[in-house]
């Protein structure tokens, strides 16, 4: 028993000094208690035991008693996490969906392994390496198709208007995981960049996207729905807009020394007007960027209050490839605001339930009397703490058309199913008629026949509108159908170009601000109360 405790303590002592320093006599006593309990259960329980899941649940339970973001990740979960941050994985280069128990290729990556062997959007994968693929879940498909770069996978494919199944052998390659979803010019001088998360390649993608637009004098940086990612990439993105020496974020914690992250060089875009879009799903790294640009009066932040995830996790790998993420510090914006919104330890469900309420309810724009007030660093205008980043210009969510009928269609994938079937039939004609996005945007319209097919598909799944819900959701459904068709015919940014152009709220407000920057944007950034 003593040897076991000595071994565990020895392993812990190989961790960074900040962990080792806190491992005192009281902690050693609790560790001994834990090991004793494990040993007695393993030795005396009436039935034979698989102790691995017991240990995993014990670790999860321990972390559940802490803050909402400390977590345990299994070996399998860590593989997915590593891929999402690395920027690539070994695969065949397709975007897929599962409809009616069948794997449908939605798009192939240009120049990727699948495109090179002749796989096409709309193809159905019915066999993988000699095994039936019909009935696979969305989670199971990547496990069968991904693998080390250079290895091969044999596919049996059903293609529209071709009687016999087709056989393909695809050599897996490195497939990029892009973190910049869209980059295009809104007008002659205004650029738009949508960043979905902060991975290892984010700043490389961002800089390439910015340079590719050419002649940009003002920028909309869209961080809506961006759940965060790597700190160094967030610091680099904030630095893109800030001069050398500007503090971007700082961290403080009980067991780690305080640290401030500052801009090491002058940013590449120091003077042009900037609007940052955020919403309640913008978190962590995206809040660092938005908070830094707001505190330095460098950008107008438009949208809704962000998530409020400002805890720093340090990841510790365990022996079997799993890991724990332990919160070690809190993030502070340059003005001193704490990004993390309040929580009670061990009350994780309540923490996330409160966030869900924020998603469904309309929040007041007023600032509570007890909300801590801070000042920006250039013009000394007020900004507010209390968790998350509060936008300079508040824009509520546009819920027009979001009926129960619409929600059921989206939840059951009916709209996606319609678009896939439509493209199965019409892709060649659409490609010939609309060789570029501009002509598609001007000429394509969702027909009454498509809306009838949508209603029939929904009815076949038992989804019927109540009252006039179909009429209420008609405009929103047509918009989403057009955006999805654009996404399948053109680069991914086609989806955002359609949706943004029809956006009656946040994106439009950003465009208006930049168009009248001298009268509106500058006034917001210099406003004092």
N, C-alpha and C positions, 0 to 999 in steps of 0.2 A: 504493500500500500504506500509506504513512504517513498519507494522508488518511483511509483506512478506519479505522486504529487511532485517529487523532485523533477521528474521529466517534464511535466506540464509547466511548472514554474520556469524551468530552463528554457523551454520554447518561448514563453512569454517574454523572457528577458532578452531575447534576440530582437524584439520589436523596438521601435524608436524610443529614445530616452523618455519622451513625454508619457508613453504608456508604462514603461518600467518604473518611473518615479512614483506612480500612484499605486503600485502593487505593494501595499504595506501589510502588517501583521493581520489586520482585520480582514483584508481581502483574501489573504492566504487561508484564514480560518473558514471563510465562506466557500472557497474553492475546495477545501478538504471535505466540507459538508456535502457539496455537490458530487464529488467523486465517490464518497461513501454511499450516497443514495443510489447512484448509478450501479455501483458494485453489488449492492444488496438486491436490487431489482434483477440484474443480470444473473446472479447466482441462485436466487431463491424463487423466482416466479414460477408458477405452476406449469406453464407451457414454455416450449422453446421460443426464443425471441429473435427477431431481426432488429438489432439495436440501432441501426442506421437511422430509420425514420424517427425513433424516439429522441435521438440526439438532435436531429434537425428541428424537431418540434420544440425541444427544450431551448435551443438557440433562438428560434423565432419568438417563443414566449418571453424570453428574457429581454429581447430587443423591443417587443411590443409594449413593455412597461416604460420605455423611454420616450423620446420625442417622436413625432409622426414620420420622420425621415430616416432614422436609423433602421437598417434592414439586413436580412439574410438573403443571399442569392445562391441557389443551388449551382452545381457544376454546369447543368444544361442552361440555366438562366445566364450564367456568366459568359457562355459562348456567344449568346445573342447580344449581350451588352458589349463585348469586345468587338464584334462585327460592326455594331452601330457606331462606335467611336473610331474604329480603324479607318473607315472610309471605303472599304471594299471587302468582298468575300468571294470564295470560290463557288461559281455557279454557272448557269447556262444563259443568263441574260434575258429573262422574260419578266413581264408583269402579268400576273394571273389572277383569276377569280374562280370561285367554285360555285357553279350554278347547276341545280338539279343533279347534285352528286357528281358532276363532271368538272374536271380541271380545264378551264378555258383560257387560252393565251389572249390577254388583252392587248399587249404591245410587246414588241421585241426591241431590245436596245440596239440602236444603229451600230453596225460593225461588231456586235457581240457574237458569242458562239452560236446562238440559235439562229440569228439572222444570216450568218455565214453559211449554214447548212440548208437554208431555205424554209425554216419554220415561219409561219405567217400569223398575224393577228386573226383571231377567230378559230384557229385550230384547236381541236379538243384532244387532250392527252388522255388516252385510254389505257396505256400500258407503260410501265417504267421497269426497265431491266427484267423483262419477262414476267412481271407480276401485274395483275389487274390494278389500274389506278382509279377506276370508278368507285366512288364512295369515300374517298379520302377527305379528311377535314382540312381546313385552311392551314392548321398548325402542322399537319403531317406532311403536306406537300414539300415545303422547303427541306425537310429532313431527307426526303427521297431524291431531290434534285440537286441539292448542294453537296459539295465535296471539295477535296484538294484540287487546286488548279493543275491541269494536265491530265486528270483522270477522265474517263469516259462514262457516259450514261446512254443507254439505248431506249429510245422512245417509240411507242406506237401511237400514231396520230390519226384522228378522224377529221377529214376536211370537207367543208361544204361543197356539194355538187360533185364530189369524188366518191365513187361507190366503195372501193376497197380501202382499208386502212393503209397508211403510209408508214414506212420505217425510217427512222433517223438515228444516227449515232453522233452525239454531240460531245465534243471535248470541252470540259469545263475550263473557264478562264477567270481572271480577276475581274469581278463586276463592281463598278464604282457605286457607292452609296452617296448620292448627292445631298448636300444640306442646303443648297440654294435652289429653291423650287422654281423661281421665276426672276428674270431680269429683263426689263424692256423700257423703252422711252415712252412716257405718257404724252409728251409733246416735244418740241424741238430742243428744250433745255432741261426738262424734268425727267429724272430717272426713277425707276421703281425696282427694289430688290426685296424678294421674299426669302427669309431664312427660316428653315423649319426646326433646326436644332444646332448646337455647337459641337461639332466633331473635329477630328484632327485635321481635316482638309478644309474647314469652313473659311478661314481667311484667304487661303489660296483661291477657292472658288469665288469668294466675294470680290477680291481684287480683280480677278479675271473678268467677272461679270461687270464690274464698274468700268473698267477700261474698255470693254467691248461695246459699251453704249456710246461712247465718244461724245464730247461736247456737253456733258452734263454739268449744269450750273446749280441745280437744286435736286434734292433727293428725298424720296419716301422710303424709309427703312421699315419693312413690315415684319414685326416680331409677334404677331398674333398667333396664339396656339403654340409658341415656341417654349417647350418645357425645360430648356437649359442644356447643360452639357459641360464641356471642358472650360475651366476658368481661364487658362492661358489664351484661348481663342476669344473669349469675351473681352479680356483686357486688350488684346490686339485690335478688336473691332472698335472699341471705344477710342483707342489711341488713333485710329484712322481719322477721327474728327477733332482730336485735341492736340494742343502743343506739348512739347517735351516738358516733363516735370509735373504735369497735371496728375493729381491723385485720382485714381479710377475706382478703387475699392480697398477696404481694409478689413482685416479679420482679428477677432479677439476671442479667446477661450481660456478655460481654467488650466488646461494641461499643455497648451502650446503657446509659444511666444507671440505677441501681437506682430502683425505684419501689414505694411502698406504697399500696394501695387501702384506704381506711377508710370506714366507714359515715357518710355526710354528715348523716343525720337519725336520730332514734329510729324504730325499726321499728314496724310496726302490730301485731305479735303478739309481745310481749316476754316474756310470763309463762306462757302455756299450755304444757303438756307437748307435746313434739315427738319423733316417731320418723322417722328417715330410712332408707329402704330402698335398699341398693346391692348390686350384684353385679359379677362380673368384666368385664362390658361397660359399666359406668359409668365414664366417662372425662372428663378435661379439666375443663370447666366444672362438671359434676356433682360432680367430686372437690373442686373449690374450695368449693362450697357445703357438702358433707358435712364436709370438713376444717375449715372455719371454725366450723361449728356444734358439731363435736366438740371443737375446741380451746378454745372458750369455754364448754364444759359446758352448751350450750344445748339439745342434742338427744342422744338415744341413737341410735347408728348400728347398724342391724341388717342382717345378710346375710352376704355373702362379700367378701373383699378386692377392691377395685376394680382397674381396668385398670392404672393407673400411667402416665397420659399427662400429663406436667407440663411440656412444652416449649412455649414461646411462639413462634408463627410470625408473621412479618411477610409480608404478601402484596404482591408487586410485579407490577403489570400489564405485560405485554409489548405490543409494537406491534400485534400481530394479534388482540388480545383474549384471548390465553392469559395465564397467570400462573405465577410460581414462589412457593412458600411456603418461606421460609428461617427456620430456627430461630435466634432471636436471644437468647433468655433462658430461664430456668427458673422455674417457679412454686414458691413456698414458702408453706406454711400459716402461720397466725399464730404457732404455737409454734416455727416454724423448720424443719418437716419438708419435705424435697424430695418433691414428688408423683411425679416421673418415676422409673420403675423402671430399674434398670441396663441398659445396652446397650453393644455394641461397634460403633464406626463401621464402616459397610460390611457389617454382618452382619444385614441387615434380615430375611432369611428365618428365621434362627435366633430373632430377637426375636419374630416372630409365631408361630413354631412353639412357643416356650415358652408363649405365651398359649393356644394350642390345647390344649396338655397340661394347663393349668390348668382348661380347660373340661371335660375328660374325666376328670380324676383327682380324687380326694378329698385335699385338703390338710390337713396336720396343723394343729391349733389352737395348738400351742405356738409360742413365739417363740424364734428362734435366738439364741444367746448374742451373736453379732456384730451383731444388729439394733440400730441406734441407738435409744435411748430418749429421749423428750422428756416434758415435763409440760404438762398443760392449764393454762389461764391463770387459772382461778378456784379450783378445788379442788386443783390440782397433782397430779392423778392421772396415771399413766403412759399415754402413747400412743407408738406406734412408727413409725419411719421405714422407710427401705429401699425406698420406692416404693409408690405407691397409698395408699388409706385402709383401714386395718384396722378392721373393725367392732368395736363394744363387745360385741355379742352375735352370735356366729357361728352361722349356720344353713346347713347343707349343702343342696345342690340335691336336690329331691324327684324321684328317677328311677323311682319305682314305675310300671310299665306301659310304660316306654320300651324296648321290645324291638326287634329288627331289623325285625320286621313293621311295627310302628308307625312306625319311622324311614322305611321304604320308602313307606308310605302318605303321610306328610307330604312327603317329597322329591318325589313324583310328583303332588302336589296332589289326591289321591283324596278326601280328606275335604272339601276345598273344592268339588270337583265334585259330591259327593253333596248337600251343603247347597244349592247352586245349583239342582240339579234338584228337590229337595224343595220349595224355596220357589217354584219355577215352578208347581208343582201346588197347593201348600197356602197360599200367602200370603194370599189373601182370607179363608179360613177362620181362619187363625191370627190375623190382624188383628182379626177380629170376636170371637174367643174371648178374646184377651189384649190388651185396650186399653191396658194399662200393664205396666211391667216386673214389678211386684210379683205380679200375677196370673200372668204368664208363669212367673216363677221358682218359684212354688208349684205350678203345675199342669202344666207341660210336662215330658215325659219322652221320651227317645229310645226308640222302639219296637223290638221284635225285627225287624220288617219292615225298618226303616231299617238295622239292623246287617247283615241278610242282603243288602240292596242294596249296602251298602258292600263286603262280601266279594265279591259278584259283580262289582262294578266293578273291584275290585283284581285279581281273577283274570283278567278280560279284558285287563288290562295285564301279565299274567304275574307278579303279586305274590301269593305264597302264604305263609301262616304256617308256621313250622317248629315241630313239637311242639305245645306248648300256648301258643304266643305269642299267639294270638287271645284266649284266656281271660285271659292276664296283662294284655293291653292293653285289655280290654273297658271297664273303669271309666274309664280316661284318655280313650279315644276317645269315649265317651258324653258325658263332661264337655266335651271340645273341640267336639263337634257342637252341644251345647246352647249353648255360648258363642258359636259362630259364627252360629247362628240368632238369638240375642239381639242380636248386633251388626248383623244385617241388618234386624231389626224395630224396633229402638230406637236412640237415639243410641249412638255408639261405646262409651260407657262400659258399655253392657250386657255387652259381652264381658268386661270387667274385673270387673264385679260378680259374674258367674257364676264366673269363674276364682278370684277372691280368696276367695269364700265357701267354696270347696272346698279351698283351699290349706291343707295340713296343716303348713306350715312357716313361711315368712317373714312373710306377712301375718298369720297367726294369732298368731305370736309378738308382733308389733307391737300387735295388739289386746289381748293379755294384758298386755303391759307398761303400756299406757295405762290399762287397767282396774284395775291394782294399782300405780299410779304411786308412791304414798307408800312402799309396801313394796319395790318393785322398781326403778322408774325412777330415783328420787332416790338410791337406794342405789348404783346403777351410776355415776351422775354424781359421787358423792362418794367413791367407792372408791379407797383408796390401797394400794400394795403396799410 
